[in-house]
């Protein structure tokens, strides 16, 4: 059993419930933090039901709470709220963050770990990305599109902390890789998200459908290529990445999945467009690189009511 035997997951969405269920099932002590008291009560009573692509499903009892002060400081706290809620979530979860708590963000977009570092010492902050896909069908009901790799790293170079966090994922049979260049992993994910998320949300198409229609497939590649150009200009060496091939591969691997931005639009929630395409646009501007497609998609998503 890894040292991180007490895990707190902040955010009861698709990814939060998925990770809480799988880690609990593996025997780890997990608390799922939810700002909504009614929903946390429901999750405590009914658990999380995971439905898998092959048709199987299973229910996992989880511990959920809306009161961070009622749980002891975590060894590992995983942030899985929407990117625009990062700062508020860390303030709210502060009672669960101690001097030895490692705080891991697996959120979409860029800038999340920097936001966390404004409230948590840099040596305690981990960052990463996951290619797992899931959709919320209802409170505690999660449709799993696939379990993908998780890539973890420490922006401040806390290698021991990363190693222990990775051991926790391994215990739950979640594929994990450790990297010393976590910013590259975040940019790779951002390049892919910048194309799939807004196009999926605007066209109301699942991931796989984006590569089945010629016009959408062509636009998908153009947006990814533009975001990739911004990453290179910002000094992140993604020269080994073919952005068009990468985004099309993810679409096929997660074909039945509704991207998170489409889920947000359908539910009438605020999207993460500012933290994905908006952040790419701002960083591209710093390096005098034009990204008109990312700018246009940001405007279109923000116009959706």
Secondary structure, DSSP 8 states (H G I E B T S, - for coil): --S--EEEEE--SHHHHHHHHHHHHTT-EEEEE-S-HHHHHHHHHH-EEEEETTS-EEEE--EEES-GGGS---SEEEE-S-GGGHHHHHHHGGGG--TT-EEEE--SSSSHHHHHTTTS-GGGEEEEEE--EEEEEETTEEEEEE---EEEE-TT--HHHHHHHHHHHHHTT--EEE-S-HHHHHHHHHHHHHHHHHHHHHHT--GGGGGTSHHHHHHHHHHHHHHHHHHHHTT---TT--HHHHHHHHHHHTTT---HHHHHHHHT---STIIIIIHHHHHHHHTT---HHHHHHHHHHHT--
